[in-house]
Amino acid sequence: MAKKWREAICPVCGTSHGMVGIPLPDKPYIKLEQESYWDRLQRNVGEEHFGVIKSSEGRGTMKFEGYYEKDGDVEGFLPVIKARVFHAIQRGLADGWWTPAEIRKLLRD
């Protein structure tokens, strides 16, 4: 029987993620433990940049070049992201994932 696993779909971007391997520091290709992708993502809250800049190094390899802010959004990503965030809030309310009171509290804080 094939192994099965479960992943949660992000209501904003549509990608799905579940458990991810934690690489050994000296051997990144070996992963002995797993953690939730969503817990890992939560640790990165505080990165207040709008986007990242990467360059192609050839053969599918990308190199991180730096960050850019909202005023550097020459591609026009912000309106699409904004619409998806609003849609995710509406869906969450409709599906009972969160309550109007939770949204109001978030907006006040």
PEKAKA-V615239 format. One line per field, one symbol per residue. phi: phi as a letter, one per 20 degrees, with the letter a starting at -180 (. if undefined). Layout:
BEGIN
phi = ???
END
This chain:
BEGIN
phi = .ffdbdceeffednedbcecfdffgecfedceccbfgffffffefpfeeebddccednlmeddfdqdcdgfeefenfgfffgffffffffffffemfbdgfffffgfff
END
